[in-house]
Amino acid sequence: MELLIEVFWSLLLVGVPIGVFTLALVWWALQGGHLKESTNIKGLMREMKAMSRSDKKKKKADPEWEKEKLHPLQKKWTKFGGGFYGIVAFFTYIVVETLEVIDTVTHLGGFIDFIKNLNLDVIIQMFVQALMNFITAIVWPVYWMKRIETHQVWVWFVMAYAGYWAGLKLAQILIQRRTQSAR
């Protein structure tokens, strides 16, 4: 019974958010033509992993490539890598950054006071914190294991991967249906 409860909570708190996040990112990349593989899931996974490495090669090989570069959010995703690890790292970065911004704004007394107190020192602190959050995101398993109170961490990782896989598959299905209806 304990395992069933753990599966439910991990699905709700990790599987669904990672699935929706993966769906959004991959659908956006497929829609924009940054990823081409919309029928083979393994091919799509390989293409996503290669995406971050190929951006650097494209910049060097083709100066015109800058005109068709990725959106800043997609570029951030490629910095973390394109596969499961990269998507969860990017998700972790967004979660940590959001919590950090909320904490900073509330610590300074609210949004209006935050704007009033915005100076070079606060901007530098936020930049340093963003770099630290980037490192936290890169080592996301450590971050999430500290946050999850369970003896069955493997269930949470399995649900995260299941959400990732479901998001990939759903993005492919949506793109395929859109392509078929356009014909």
N, C-alpha and C positions, 0 to 999 in steps of 0.2 A: 504493500500500500504506500509506503514511504517513497519507493521508486516511482510509482505512478504520479504522486503529487509533485515530485521533483521534475518529472518529464513535463507535466502540465505547466509549472512555473517557468521552466527553462524555455519551453515553446513560446509562452506568452511574453516573457521579458527579453529573450535573446533571439529565438528563431524568427518570430514575426518581424521585429525591427530590422534585423539583418536581411531578411528576405525582401522587405519593402525597400530598404536602402539599396540593395543589390539590383532589384528590379528597376528602380529609378535611374541609377548610374548606368547600367548596361543598356537599358532601353534608350537613354539619351545618347549614348555613344553609338549605338546601332543606327538610331534615327539620324544622327549627324554624319554618318558615313565613316566614323573613326574606327569602327569595327565592322567587318564584312560578313562574318560567319553567322548566319541566322538559321542554319538547319542542324549542324552537328555540335553538340554541347562540348565535346572534348576539343574540337577545333576552336570553338569560341574561347574556352579556357586558355588554350595555348596562345591565341591571339591577344588575349587580355594580358597575359604574363609578358609577352613580347612588346606590348604597347609602350611601356616606360623606357625600355632600352632603345626602341626604334625612334622615339622622339629625338634623342640625342644624335643618332646617326642621320636622321632626316635633316636636322638643322645644319650639320656639317656638309652633307652631300648636296643639298638643294637650298640655296639662299631664298628662293621664292616660297619655300615651305612656310615661312613666317606668316604669310597671308592667310593660310588655312590652319593656323594653330588651334589648339584646344581652348575651350573656355577655362578661365582660371580655376574653377572647381575641379574640372577634369584634369587639369595639370597637377593640382594638389593630389588627386587620386593616383596619378601615375608616379608621383614621387614616392608613394608608399608601396608601389607595385600594383599590378593589375589583378592578381588572383584573389583567392580567399583571404590570405594574410593581409594583402593590401587593402581590400575592402573593409575588413574588420579594423585595421589600423586607422583608416580614414574615418570610419564611424566613431571609433574611440576618440580620435582627435576632435571631431565635431562635438561630441558629448563633453569632453574635458574643457574645451574652449568655451562652450556655452555656459557650463557651470562656473568657469573662471570669470567670465564677463558679468554674469549675474552677481557673483560674489563681490566683484570690484565695484559694481554700480551700487549695490545695497550697502557695502562698507562705506562708501562715500556719501551715503544719505539719500540715494535715489537718483533718477536720471537727470533731473534739473541740476542737482548739486554736483553730479558727475561732470556735466558739461561746464559748470562754473569752475570746478577744480581741475579741469583738464589742462595740464601743462607738460612741459618737456619731461619732467621726472616721471609723471604718470604714464606717458607714452613709452618711455624707455622701460619702465617696469612691465608694462603690458607686452612689449616686444620680447623681453627676456623670458617672461612667463610663457609666451607663445612658443619660443624655442624649447623650453622645458617640457611643454605639453606635447610638442612634436616627438621628443625623445620618449615620453610616456606612451604615446601612441605606437611608436615602433616596438616597444616591449609590451604590447597590449595584453598578452596572457598574464603577465605579472600584475598589471593594473586590475584586471577583472577577477583574478583569483583572490585578491585582497578584498574585493567588494562582495563576492558571492560567499555566503555562509552555508557551506555544504561539504559533505564528505564525498560527494559524487560529482566532482568537477567534470569528469568525462561526459556526463549527460549534457552539461551546458555546452561543451565544445561540439558534441554531436548535433545538438539542436541548432547551434550557430551555423555549422556546415550545411545542415539540412535547409535552413532558411536561405543560405547563400545559393545552394543548388536550385531550390525552388524559384528564387528570384531570377536566376539565369534562364531557366527553362521558360518561365512566364514571359520574360522579355523577348525571348526568341519567338514564342507563340504569338505575342502581340505584333511583332514586326512582320512575321509571316502572314498573319491575317490582314494586316494593313496593306502589304504588298499584293496579296491576292485580290483584295477588294478594289485596289487601284487599277487593276487590269481590266 
